[in-house]
Amino acid sequence: MTWTIRYTTSAARDIRRLDPGIRRHIQAAMKTLREDPWRGKLLQMSLRGLRSWRTGAFRIVYRIQEEQIEILVLAVGHRRNVYDEIRRKLS
């Protein structure tokens, strides 16, 4: 089964701002997630219910929405600050 990937406005903006080479890596990682979204790491504590997929030094933070067979990408960013950014966006 292939899942649909949907992006929040801020996640789409995050991706557009990336260097083209990094953007290609992110797009390749999205293809992998589309085939098996449960491969990503389950996040804990204040980010419970979200998952993270690693691609180099960057992370894709997303939520699986099983009812719609959809992956909702909430943030894409460098591992150094993506989790703080997603916490800020969700609060």
N, C-alpha and C positions, 0 to 999 in steps of 0.2 A: 504494500500500500504506500502510495506517495502522499505526503502531507503538504498542505498549503502553508506557505510562509507569509506572514503579514508583519509589517513593521509599524511601530509607533512613529509619530512624526519626528520625535527627537532621535530615535534610533536611525531612521533614514538620513537625517541630517548628520549624525555621527559618521555614518558610512560615506556620505558624499565628501566629507572633509578629510578623509584619509588619503594618504599617498596612493597613487594608482597601483603600485605593486602590492601594497598591504590590502587594498580593496579586492584584488584578485584572489588573495589567500582567503579573505573573509567569504567571498562568493563561493570558492571551492568548499569551504567548511559548511556553508549553508546547504550545498548539495548533499553532503554526508548526513547532515541533520534531517534533511527532508526524507531520507530513506529510513532513519532510525532515531527519532528525537530523544529516546530514553538513554542514549549513549552519554549525554552530558551529565556532569556532576550535580548531584542534588545540593542545594545551598542550605545553610542552617540559620538559626536564630532569626533575626529581623528579615531575612530574605527567604525564609522557609516557603516552599511552594514554587520557587524558581529554580532554574537549572543554569549551568554555565558550561560552555564548550570552549576549550582552549585551542587557539591557533597561533602558534608562536608566542609572542609576548602579549597578544591581544586576547580578549575574552568576548564571547557573545552571551549575553544574559537573556534568557527567554522563559516563557511559560508555555506548557503544553495545554491546549484546550481540546480535550478528547471529543467533546460533543460535536465540534465543528471540524474535526480532523485538521487542526490548525496549530501552527507554531507561531506564537506572538513574540517577536523580538522586541525587547524593552530597551536594551542598550548594547552598544559595541564600543569598546575602548581598551586602552592599555591596562594591563593587569594592576599597575600601580594605583590607578584611581577609579576604575570602572565600578567597583563595588560601593565606594563612597558616593559616586554620582547616582547610582541607581537607588540607594537609600534616600538621598535627597529628593529624587524625582517622585518616589513613592510616598513620601511623608506629607 
